[in-house]
Structures are given as C-alpha cells and as structure tokens.
C-alpha cells in the first residue's frame, strides 16, 4: 500500500528574500522527518533575528511601492496565484501529507479550504469600497482603508498549506508586504507556495519566507519593521507571542489550542451523530484545534456510543487516518492514556493495540481511542491531548453539560447532536465557544463567516479570516474635507 509519494531527493528549504531564494549560512540545519516513515525527507535552516532583519530590509521598500498599486491591479496577481495553486494541488497535497502526517485526501481538503479564503480576498476589490458622507454644510467625511506595511504570519505544523493561506492572501491584497514563518516541522509546503507567489508575478519582497524555531519567532515579533502579527499554534505559545508583541506596541491576533466539547443527547439521529463524532476526533489524527476532544453524554446514550465505538474501530490507519507528527506526540499521548487508566477511566477502544500500516512501521501511529467514564476534572477531560482520542464524560442533564462546557478554559468549538430544535437553541444560546455546531462535529465557518475562538483559544481582538482578517491587516484613515465657507454654516461646519 502506498500512502504518500516519497521524493527521490531531500527537499532543501531556503529563505525567500527580496524575491530570491537564499540558503542562509552560519546557521544550524534541521532534518525534516516524515511522520509516515520516520525517515528524512528534507532539511530546513534554523534562522534568527539576523535573517529576519535581512528580509524586512527588502520587504519595507517593496511594501511602500506595493501600497500605491490600485487594489484591482493587486488582485490580478491573486487570480493568477489561485490558478497556480489549483494546477499544483496534487503536488501540494502530497507534500503536506508527507510532512504533516495527514492522509492525502485531508491535505487536499486543506488546500481547498485555503483557496476558499483566497477567494474571499479576491472579492475585496468589489467589497472594500470605503464610505463617504456629507456630514454638514460643505463638509464631507470619508473612510479610506490603508495597509500597515510589513506584516507577518507564524503558522503551525498541522495545516502546512491551509493556515498560511488564511493569512497572506488578504494581507497582500490589502497592500502589505508579508513575511511567513512556517513551522520548522512542515516547511516544504510553504516553499512551494512561495514558488507559486513568484510565478504569479508578485513584486520582489511582497512575499517572503523565513525558516526557524523559537529564535525566528522572536525575531519576527521583535523586529521594529514588522507592524502586525498573525499566529496560529498552541495556547502556551500564542499567549507568549501576544504578550511579547503587545510589549512592542504591535497589533497581533494569536489563535491557540482547544478542548472542544461534543454534547450528545439520546434523541440524536444515529446516522448524523455517529459519523459526526468519529469524523471530528479522528480527522487529521485529532491534530487540529477544531477536533472533538470530549464527548459529553447526556442521559442514556449507550446505544449511540456503541455505534460510535464500532465506527471508530473500522477506521484504517493510513487509508482513513494519518500519522502523529513526531515521536514526542506519540509519547505524550501514551502517557495521557496511562494516566487516564490510573485515574479510573475505562479505555473502551484502545488504538495502541492496532498494528501500524505495512511498510510504514517507522512512522508515528495511534489508532482511534475512546476513554469512557471519566470525571470532568480529570486530566483526560481537561487537557488538550491533540491526538485521535476522545474522552466520554457522562452527565444527567443538559444543564450539567453546559455548565461543564462553560468551565472549559478554552473556547474554540462546542457542538450538540440532537433532533430537538429547543435543545439545539439552548446549547447555541449558552455555549461559550466562538464556534458552535448543530449536528456538525467540526463547526468551521465557511467564508465569509470568519474563523475565531474565545477564551484561552484566542489572544487579541477579532477573527483570523473573513472581514476579521481585513481588520487585522489594515487600518482605516478618516478624511474630513471642506473647500469653502458656507454662508449658512452651523456650529458643525
């Protein structure tokens, strides 16, 4: 069975500086290891503040020139980029799967979701027209949207192509120059996006890439030439990046982790609920901030839970679900399962006992796993595990389920599976997450409805996509104009 295509030669990642690919010198290099095989598939430089400063030095003049290009002309490059992404979707999908451990189908869906957000950015040429009004006799007020200059995005390992496309298409369309710092674990897809941006005709310096770990992140956050930052990753790092950016007076929006709750009630349609629950916690091997993590069963849901277990047991590693990102993730999840058993929970589906796919034994694999009879304050029910594990917490009433959800420090997603409109409305009205699903296990909004959580899942104001992204990457200039004295002037004029 061939799950992904393994390249003949290692992929060498380089920085994109002023429209040219540069291989930095005097820095450490890291192997890129595929979660599928445990083998090396590329290498990436670990840069720092020096390399960031070199990129910003080229990006600043590019941003000044780019902002003067009319919006409709800037958009033409994005039309070309969209065509190139779709023409290269097989390559991008395989590469994202190879480096992140996704199935190729999941990686392809991620690229297409990125294209959807790109298409929203394309619509800005018709949506973002500003406002103008005669506010008094002879006095007019006008709102003009302006770019910030050089801005940056820091993206995570779990969506190598999609999350960068949450960020830079809107930013560059608004007239900014953009610096991307992809995860050092999955930098290859970002390099291909850089190739396509150059091919689409963007001027040198409008789109740049810097590779690295913590030192590169700190360099991006600290560089005075970078005016705004978008971050997607863990809550721990999101909070640090947000605080550090704020200390420099920078605008930032940092999306963190989650502990998403699925509320299951006995009247749920099995055909909808079973597939929705399993897809939510198994998709992307549970390595996404919208994955189901806790199943809150209200009352007697045993029949539904039995069906969920059977469906999850039929998931085939490699074909239906990908691998974990690295051995550290495997070890962390194994430790969490051991702790759950020690606390007194029962593992009713144990993915540790499932054989690894033939030919991929060196990869990082864990089959779907279900923990039952957990208490609401146990580690498995409160800590983000970030893997194909769902914990069942049983409660007697819907009110108890909502109280449990409200105590959750995270606030990305809450979903309910029910056939009752009243139950659905009650959950929607009382859930404290930024995104709520009714019979949908992964309630990611479609554009132009923006993506963004609440509580410890988000640091900063607004959302990352849709009009939230427009607000993140721009500011509004208010112009008040008067040309002549009015004979009938009032105090307002």
Helices and strands as residue ranges (DSSP letters): E 11-12, E 15-17, E 20-22, E 28-33, E 40-46, H 49-66, H 71-87, H 89-100, H 104-127, E 131-136, E 139-147, E 150-154, H 162-173, E 177-181, H 188-199, E 207-209, H 214-222, E 226-232, H 235-247, E 251-255, E 260-265, H 270-282, G 283-286, E 292-298, H 302-313, H 327-343, E 346-349, G 351-353, E 369-372, H 379-382, E 389-395, H 398-407, E 410-411, E 413-417, H 421-430, E 435-438, E 454-455, E 458-459, H 466-472, E 474-482
